[in-house]
C-alpha cells in the first residue's frame, strides 16, 4: 500500500524547492557575466516578484537594459531602485548614464551630482558628468570635471579629446591644441581628434602646414569630413 504525504508536508516541499532570492540573484549575475542580458532580466524579474524592493536586483535589471541599449526601459527601473534605497550611489550613477545616452543632459547632471555626493570616491562620475555638461554647453564646468578625471588617471585619450572640445567651446584654442595633441599622442587612431586639431591649427592659429597634415591624417583614418577642408585649403 502506498503511503500518502500529509497536505501540509507536500506544500512545504514545494516551498522548499523554490529558489531563494540569493539563488535567483546569483543566477542572474551569472547570466550578466556571459552577457546574456535577457536571461538575466528573467531571473531578476522572478526575484522581484517575491521582493519588489530588492535594490540589488533592480539595479542589476536596469544595467541589463542599459547593456541592451534599451535606455528608456532602464531609467524607470533605476528610479525604482532609488526609491527602494536612495543611499546607494549606483542607481543614481546608472540612471545618469542612461540619461546621458538619451541626450537628457540636465537630468544626467542631476543624477551624477547625487551619485558624487553619496560616494565622492567614485571617480568615473567626473568624466561622465563632464560629457553631460559639454552637452549643455557649460564648458567651464565640463573642463573642471575632465581635469578631475585626469588627476585620477592622466593617460585617458578620450578625456583629453573631450576636454579639447570643451576648450574650443570656451574660446581657448591654445588650450584645445594642447589637449587634442595629448589625445592623439595617447591614441593615434582618433580620427576626430586629428580633424579638430587640423581645423583649430588652420582657423584659429594660422598654422596651415601643420593643420593640413592633421586633416590628411584624419582623412586617412576614415574621417570623411576632413576632405572638404583639404580640398579648400590644402591644395
C-alpha positions as CSV (number, residue, x, y, z in Angstrom):
1,X,0.0,0.0,0.0
2,X,1.4,3.4,-1.0
3,X,1.9,5.9,1.8
4,X,0.5,9.4,1.2
5,X,2.2,12.5,2.5
6,X,0.1,15.0,4.5
7,X,-1.0,18.0,2.5
8,X,1.0,20.4,4.7
9,X,4.2,18.4,4.1
10,X,3.6,18.4,0.3
11,X,3.1,22.2,0.4
12,X,6.3,22.6,2.4
13,X,8.2,20.5,-0.1
14,X,7.1,22.8,-3.0
15,X,8.1,25.9,-1.0
16,X,11.5,24.4,-0.2
17,X,12.1,23.6,-3.8
18,X,11.6,27.3,-4.9
19,X,14.9,29.1,-5.4
20,X,15.7,31.7,-2.8
21,X,16.3,35.4,-3.5
22,X,20.0,34.8,-3.2
23,X,20.0,31.9,-5.6
24,X,18.0,33.9,-8.2
25,X,20.4,36.9,-7.8
26,X,23.4,34.6,-8.2
27,X,21.8,33.0,-11.3
28,X,21.0,36.4,-12.8
29,X,24.5,37.8,-12.2
30,X,26.0,34.7,-13.8
31,X,23.9,35.5,-16.9
32,X,25.2,39.0,-16.8
33,X,28.8,37.7,-16.7
34,X,28.1,35.9,-20.0
35,X,26.3,38.9,-21.5
36,X,23.0,37.0,-21.6
37,X,21.1,40.1,-20.7
38,X,17.5,39.0,-21.5
39,X,18.0,35.8,-19.5
40,X,19.4,37.8,-16.6
41,X,16.4,40.0,-16.6
42,X,14.2,36.9,-16.4
43,X,15.9,35.9,-13.2
44,X,15.7,39.4,-11.7
45,X,12.0,39.6,-12.5
46,X,11.4,36.3,-10.7
47,X,13.2,37.7,-7.7
48,X,11.3,40.9,-7.8
49,X,8.0,39.1,-7.9
50,X,8.9,37.9,-4.4
51,X,10.6,41.1,-3.3
52,X,9.7,44.2,-5.4
53,X,12.0,46.4,-3.4
54,X,15.2,44.4,-3.7
55,X,17.6,47.2,-4.6
56,X,20.4,45.0,-5.9
57,X,18.1,43.2,-8.3
58,X,16.5,46.4,-9.5
59,X,19.9,48.0,-10.2
60,X,21.1,44.9,-12.0
61,X,18.0,44.7,-14.1
62,X,18.5,48.3,-15.1
63,X,22.1,47.6,-16.1
64,X,20.9,44.7,-18.2
65,X,18.5,47.0,-20.1
66,X,21.3,49.5,-20.4
67,X,23.6,46.9,-22.0
68,X,20.8,46.1,-24.4
69,X,20.7,49.8,-25.3
70,X,17.1,50.0,-24.1
71,X,17.7,53.2,-22.1
72,X,14.1,54.2,-21.9
73,X,13.3,50.9,-20.1
74,X,16.4,51.2,-17.9
75,X,15.5,54.6,-16.4
76,X,12.3,53.7,-14.6
77,X,14.0,50.6,-13.2
78,X,16.8,52.7,-11.8
79,X,14.2,55.1,-10.5
80,X,12.5,52.3,-8.6
81,X,15.9,51.2,-7.3
82,X,16.5,54.7,-6.0
83,X,13.1,54.7,-4.3
84,X,14.0,51.4,-2.7
85,X,17.3,52.7,-1.4
86,X,18.3,56.3,-2.1
87,X,21.5,56.0,-0.2
88,X,23.3,53.9,-2.8
89,X,25.2,55.8,-5.4
90,X,24.9,53.0,-8.0
91,X,21.3,53.5,-9.4
92,X,21.9,57.3,-9.4
93,X,25.0,56.9,-11.4
94,X,23.5,54.3,-13.8
95,X,20.4,56.4,-14.3
96,X,22.7,59.3,-15.1
97,X,24.4,57.2,-17.8
98,X,21.1,56.2,-19.3
99,X,20.0,59.9,-19.4
100,X,23.4,60.8,-20.9
101,X,22.9,58.2,-23.7
102,X,19.4,59.7,-24.5
103,X,20.7,63.2,-24.5
104,X,18.9,64.2,-21.4
105,X,21.9,66.2,-20.2
106,X,20.3,68.2,-17.5
107,X,18.8,65.1,-15.9
108,X,22.1,63.3,-16.2
109,X,24.0,66.1,-14.4
110,X,21.4,65.9,-11.6
111,X,21.9,62.2,-11.2
112,X,25.7,62.4,-11.3
113,X,25.6,65.1,-8.7
114,X,23.6,62.9,-6.4
115,X,25.9,59.9,-7.1
116,X,29.0,62.0,-6.4
117,X,27.5,63.4,-3.2
118,X,26.8,59.9,-1.9
119,X,30.2,58.5,-2.8
120,X,32.9,61.1,-3.8
121,X,35.4,58.3,-4.3
122,X,33.7,57.1,-7.5
123,X,35.9,59.0,-9.9
124,X,34.2,57.6,-13.0
125,X,31.4,60.2,-12.3
126,X,33.7,63.1,-13.2
127,X,34.2,62.1,-16.9
128,X,30.5,61.2,-17.4
129,X,29.3,64.4,-15.8
130,X,31.8,66.3,-17.9
131,X,30.2,64.8,-21.0
132,X,26.7,65.9,-19.9
133,X,28.0,69.4,-19.1
134,X,29.6,69.5,-22.5
135,X,26.2,68.6,-24.0
136,X,24.7,71.5,-22.1
137,X,27.5,73.8,-23.4
138,X,28.6,74.5,-19.8
139,X,32.2,74.4,-20.9
140,X,34.0,75.7,-17.8
141,X,32.2,73.2,-15.6
142,X,32.9,70.4,-18.1
143,X,36.6,71.3,-18.2
144,X,36.7,71.2,-14.4
145,X,35.3,67.6,-14.4
146,X,37.6,66.5,-17.1
147,X,40.6,67.9,-15.1
148,X,39.4,65.9,-12.1
149,X,39.2,62.7,-14.2
150,X,42.8,63.4,-15.5
151,X,44.1,63.8,-11.9
152,X,43.0,60.3,-11.2
153,X,44.5,58.9,-14.5
154,X,46.4,61.3,-16.8
155,X,46.5,58.7,-19.6
156,X,43.0,58.9,-20.9
157,X,42.8,59.9,-24.6
158,X,39.0,60.4,-24.6
159,X,39.1,62.7,-21.6
160,X,41.7,64.9,-23.4
161,X,39.7,64.8,-26.6
162,X,36.5,66.0,-24.9
163,X,38.5,68.5,-22.8
164,X,39.7,69.9,-26.1
165,X,36.2,70.2,-27.4
166,X,35.1,72.0,-24.2
167,X,38.1,74.4,-24.5
168,X,37.1,75.2,-28.1
169,X,33.6,75.9,-26.9
170,X,35.2,78.1,-24.2
171,X,37.2,80.1,-26.8
172,X,40.5,78.7,-25.8
173,X,42.2,77.3,-29.0
174,X,45.6,77.2,-27.4
175,X,44.4,75.0,-24.6
176,X,42.4,72.9,-27.0
177,X,45.5,72.4,-29.1
178,X,47.4,71.0,-26.1
179,X,44.5,68.7,-25.1
180,X,43.9,67.4,-28.6
181,X,47.7,66.8,-29.1
182,X,47.7,64.8,-25.9
183,X,44.6,62.9,-27.2
184,X,46.4,61.8,-30.5
185,X,49.6,61.0,-28.6
186,X,47.7,58.6,-26.4
187,X,45.5,57.3,-29.2
188,X,47.0,57.6,-32.7
189,X,43.8,56.3,-34.3
190,X,41.5,59.0,-33.0
191,X,40.4,60.5,-36.4
192,X,38.1,63.0,-34.9
193,X,40.9,64.4,-32.7
194,X,43.1,64.8,-35.7
195,X,40.3,66.6,-37.5
196,X,39.7,69.1,-34.7
197,X,43.5,69.6,-34.4
198,X,43.7,70.5,-38.1
199,X,40.7,72.8,-38.0
200,X,42.0,74.5,-34.9
201,X,45.5,75.0,-36.3
202,X,44.2,76.5,-39.5
203,X,41.2,78.6,-38.4
204,X,42.4,79.8,-35.0
205,X,46.2,79.7,-35.1
206,X,47.0,80.2,-38.8
207,X,49.2,77.0,-38.9
208,X,48.3,75.9,-42.4
209,X,51.0,73.3,-43.0
210,X,50.6,71.6,-39.7
211,X,46.8,71.8,-40.0
212,X,46.8,70.2,-43.4
213,X,48.9,67.3,-42.1
214,X,46.4,66.7,-39.3
215,X,43.5,66.9,-41.7
216,X,45.1,64.4,-44.1
217,X,45.7,62.1,-41.1
218,X,42.1,62.4,-40.1
219,X,41.0,61.5,-43.7
220,X,43.4,58.5,-43.8
221,X,41.8,57.3,-40.6
222,X,38.3,57.5,-42.1
223,X,37.1,60.9,-41.1
224,X,35.4,61.9,-44.3
225,X,34.5,65.5,-43.2
226,X,38.2,66.3,-43.5
227,X,38.0,66.1,-47.3
228,X,36.2,69.5,-47.7
229,X,38.9,71.3,-45.7
230,X,41.7,69.6,-47.6
231,X,40.1,70.5,-50.9
232,X,39.5,74.1,-49.9
233,X,42.8,74.9,-48.1
234,X,45.4,72.2,-48.7
235,X,45.8,72.1,-52.5
